[in-house]
Amino acid sequence: MKNKNKKRAKKIAKGFLIGLGLAAATLFTAFFVLVYLFLFGPPATITKNVDKYEEIFSERGIQTAYLVFPEKIPEGATVKDYYHYYRDTFNMPTVQTYLQCSYDEKTYKEEIDRLENTSKTYGNRKMELLRDEKRKFNFPAYIAVENAANSYEYALLTGANEITYVYTSYIEKNKVRFDKDYLPYDFMTDEGRGFGSGYSIYYASVSSAAIDTDFTRNPMPEVTDAHMRIIGDDMFFVHVRLDEKGREIITSCSFHTYTEDGEEKETIEYHDIDGAEYKDMELERDRSEITVTYLTGEGEQTVTYSLP
């Protein structure tokens, strides 16, 4: 009887350990899948159906307005090839979009005219498509983005009345699914990678507070910016917008206090100098006051804010 009980206990213990192991394996697998999906996103969407072309402009999180691409395929165009890959990966989507069209004479001239006149004006700073006459490319190119934030966007004149449009974001060369003759010779090299490097028509401004981008087709977007001073765990901002002369017009000032864990405790806003032109700000030595210098029709003036 004792032997039977011992055997039964061993079976129960063995079954318990197997069940525990299976549960642990299931939990580990589920955790791994969740981490993988968080970092790499769901499976990629791939399409070669040009009827779905206009859907690329509304995809989640895209870091482009596809400025060199036509908003719609013109009536005078014949699509020779189309490929679109989109994956909603962590931080920024992984994308490659390739469109090749041949045009009738009239539509081709209209498309070249559109590319020649595509620009974005940020305050008094006008950003245009760069031209490349077979310096980095095998074909004449109109460039909106070149090696900026691991992205490229350009249109190539690849034949008689033929234009090839390319956009890639976080795509390595060995993952490109179209003819590599349409890539620049230094595609995704180490030189120039990251925000602030390379060229992008979408960079509205770069300040001490943030990089401001505008991923719309609006040729004259409003540009906002901010100047910042750090006071211990806290921060003081002067928020501005650029006018058509490039002047920084104050929209508000704000003081943000934080806990040691980085959670925001309180925000105090000041609007007494809204509309004035920003010049400078200075934190007093005892770090209890901050002085903002600004311009009005009466000349240069200052205002001092006592920090709680």
C-alpha positions in Angstrom: 0.0 0.0 0.0 2.8 2.4 0.9 4.5 1.7 -2.5 1.3 2.5 -4.3 1.0 5.8 -2.4 4.6 6.6 -3.2 4.1 5.9 -6.9 0.9 8.0 -6.9 2.7 10.9 -5.2 5.6 10.7 -7.6 3.1 10.8 -10.6 1.3 13.8 -9.0 4.6 15.6 -8.4 5.9 14.8 -11.9 2.6 16.1 -13.4 2.8 19.2 -11.3 6.4 19.9 -12.4 5.5 19.3 -16.1 2.4 21.6 -15.8 4.5 24.2 -14.1 7.1 23.9 -16.8 4.5 24.2 -19.6 3.0 27.3 -17.9 6.4 28.9 -17.5 7.2 28.2 -21.2 3.8 29.6 -22.3 4.3 32.7 -20.2 7.9 33.2 -21.5 6.6 32.7 -25.1 3.8 35.2 -24.6 6.3 37.7 -23.0 8.7 37.2 -25.9 5.9 37.7 -28.5 4.7 40.9 -26.7 8.3 42.3 -26.6 8.8 41.4 -30.3 5.6 43.1 -31.3 6.4 46.2 -29.3 9.8 46.5 -30.9 9.1 45.3 -34.4 5.3 45.8 -34.8 2.8 43.5 -36.4 3.6 41.8 -39.8 4.4 44.1 -42.7 1.8 45.2 -45.2 3.1 44.7 -48.7 1.2 45.8 -51.8 1.9 46.0 -55.6 -1.7 47.1 -56.3 -1.4 50.7 -57.6 -5.2 51.1 -57.0 -4.3 51.4 -53.3 -1.6 54.0 -54.0 -3.3 56.9 -52.3 -3.5 54.9 -49.0 0.2 55.6 -48.4 -0.5 59.2 -47.5 -2.6 58.2 -44.4 -0.6 55.5 -42.8 0.2 55.7 -39.1 3.3 57.5 -38.0 4.9 58.1 -41.4 7.8 60.6 -41.3 7.1 62.1 -44.7 4.5 63.8 -46.8 5.7 62.0 -50.0 6.3 65.5 -51.5 8.1 64.2 -54.5 5.4 61.7 -55.2 2.2 62.8 -57.1 -0.9 63.0 -54.8 -2.8 61.0 -57.4 -1.7 59.1 -60.5 -2.3 61.6 -63.3 -4.5 60.5 -66.3 -1.6 61.0 -68.6 0.5 58.5 -66.7 1.1 54.8 -67.1 2.4 53.0 -64.0 5.2 50.7 -65.0 6.0 49.4 -61.6 4.8 49.9 -58.0 5.9 48.4 -54.7 5.0 49.5 -51.1 6.2 48.0 -47.9 5.0 49.3 -44.5 5.7 48.0 -41.0 4.6 49.8 -37.9 7.8 49.3 -36.0 8.7 50.9 -32.6 9.5 54.6 -32.7 9.3 55.0 -36.5 7.7 52.9 -39.2 9.9 50.9 -41.6 8.9 51.8 -45.1 9.9 51.5 -48.7 7.8 52.9 -51.5 8.7 52.6 -55.2 6.7 54.1 -58.1 7.7 54.2 -61.7 5.6 56.1 -64.3 5.9 56.9 -67.9 4.0 60.1 -69.0 2.6 61.6 -72.1 4.5 64.7 -73.2 2.0 67.2 -71.7 1.7 65.4 -68.3 5.5 64.9 -68.1 6.1 68.6 -68.5 3.5 69.3 -65.8 5.1 66.8 -63.4 8.6 68.3 -64.0 7.1 71.8 -63.4 5.6 70.5 -60.1 9.0 69.1 -58.9 10.8 72.3 -60.0 8.4 74.4 -57.9 7.9 72.1 -54.8 9.1 73.9 -51.6 8.3 74.5 -48.0 8.7 77.9 -46.4 9.4 78.1 -42.7 9.1 81.7 -41.6 11.6 83.4 -43.9 13.5 80.2 -44.7 12.6 78.5 -48.0 13.4 74.8 -48.4 13.4 73.4 -51.9 14.0 70.0 -53.5 17.8 69.6 -54.0 19.0 68.8 -57.5 21.6 66.2 -58.2 22.9 65.8 -61.7 24.4 62.3 -61.5 26.7 63.1 -58.6 25.3 60.6 -56.1 22.7 59.0 -58.4 22.8 57.3 -61.7 20.1 59.6 -63.0 19.2 63.3 -62.5 17.4 63.6 -59.2 15.0 65.9 -57.2 15.7 65.2 -53.5 13.4 65.9 -50.6 15.3 63.8 -48.0 18.8 62.6 -48.2 20.2 60.4 -45.4 18.3 62.2 -42.7 16.8 60.2 -39.8 17.7 57.0 -41.8 15.3 58.1 -44.6 15.5 59.0 -48.3 13.0 60.5 -50.6 13.6 61.5 -54.2 12.4 61.4 -57.8 14.7 60.3 -60.6 14.4 61.1 -64.3 15.1 57.5 -65.5 14.1 57.7 -69.1 12.3 59.5 -71.9 9.2 60.9 -70.2 9.8 58.5 -67.3 10.0 59.3 -63.6 10.9 56.9 -60.7 9.9 57.9 -57.2 11.5 56.4 -54.1 11.0 56.7 -50.4 12.7 54.5 -47.8 12.8 54.7 -44.0 15.0 52.4 -41.9 15.5 50.1 -44.9 19.0 48.6 -45.3 20.4 48.1 -48.8 20.0 44.3 -48.8 16.3 44.7 -48.0 15.5 47.0 -50.9 13.0 45.3 -53.2 13.6 47.3 -56.4 16.5 47.8 -58.8 19.5 49.1 -56.7 20.6 51.2 -59.7 17.9 53.6 -58.3 19.8 54.1 -55.0 22.4 56.8 -54.3 25.9 55.3 -54.3 26.3 56.0 -50.5 22.8 54.7 -49.5 22.6 54.2 -45.7 26.2 54.6 -45.1 27.3 55.6 -41.5 28.1 59.1 -42.6 25.2 61.5 -41.9 22.9 59.1 -40.2 20.5 60.4 -37.5 18.3 63.5 -36.8 19.9 66.8 -37.8 22.2 65.1 -40.3 21.8 64.9 -44.1 19.1 67.0 -45.7 15.4 67.1 -45.2 12.8 69.5 -46.6 10.7 68.7 -43.6 13.0 70.2 -40.9 11.1 73.3 -39.8 13.6 74.2 -37.0 16.2 72.8 -34.6 16.4 74.4 -31.2 17.8 73.7 -27.7 14.3 72.4 -26.8 13.4 70.1 -29.7 13.6 69.3 -33.4 10.4 70.6 -35.1 9.3 68.8 -38.2 6.3 69.3 -40.5 5.3 66.2 -42.4 2.5 67.8 -44.4 2.2 69.0 -48.0 1.4 72.5 -46.8 4.0 74.8 -48.5 3.8 77.4 -45.8 3.2 75.7 -42.4 3.2 77.6 -39.1 6.6 77.1 -37.4 6.7 76.9 -33.6 9.8 76.7 -31.5 10.9 77.0 -27.9 13.9 78.3 -25.9 14.6 76.5 -22.7 16.6 77.0 -19.4 17.0 74.1 -16.9 16.8 75.0 -13.3 17.6 71.9 -11.2 14.8 69.4 -11.9 12.6 72.2 -13.4 12.4 74.0 -16.8 11.5 77.4 -18.0 10.3 77.8 -21.7 9.7 80.8 -24.0 7.5 79.5 -26.7 7.7 81.3 -30.1 6.5 81.1 -33.7 8.4 82.4 -36.7 6.8 85.2 -38.8 7.3 85.8 -42.5 10.5 87.9 -41.7 12.0 85.1 -39.6 11.4 86.9 -36.3 10.6 84.8 -33.3 7.2 86.0 -31.9 6.5 85.0 -28.3 3.3 83.0 -27.9 3.7 82.2 -24.2 6.2 81.6 -21.4 5.9 78.7 -19.0 7.6 77.2 -15.9 7.4 73.5 -15.3 8.2 71.8 -12.0 9.0 68.1 -11.6 9.4 65.5 -8.9 12.7 63.7 -8.5 11.2 60.9 -10.5 10.5 63.2 -13.4 6.8 63.5 -13.0 5.4 66.9 -13.7 4.0 68.6 -10.6 2.9 72.0 -11.8 2.9 74.2 -14.9 2.7 78.0 -14.6 2.0 80.0 -17.8 2.7 83.7 -18.4 1.1 85.6 -21.3 2.0 89.3 -20.5 4.6 89.5 -23.3 2.7 87.5 -26.0 3.1 89.0 -29.4 6.5 90.6 -28.7 9.7 89.6 -30.5 12.0 87.3 -28.5 15.6 88.3 -28.1 17.2 86.4 -25.1 16.7 85.2 -21.6 19.0 84.9 -18.7 18.9 82.9 -15.4 20.0 84.9 -12.4 22.9 83.6 -10.4 20.9 82.6 -7.4 18.6 80.7 -9.9 15.5 82.2 -8.3 14.6 84.6 -11.2 14.7 84.5 -15.0 14.8 87.6 -17.2 13.4 87.6 -20.7 14.5 90.3 -23.2 12.1 91.2 -25.9 11.3 93.8 -28.6 8.2 95.9 -29.1 7.5 99.1 -31.0 9.0 101.0 -28.1 12.4 99.1 -28.4 14.1 96.6 -26.3 12.6 95.7 -22.9 12.9 93.1 -20.2 10.6 91.2 -17.8 11.7 89.2 -14.8 9.8 86.2 -13.5 10.3 85.0 -9.9 10.6 81.2 -9.9 8.6 79.4 -7.1 
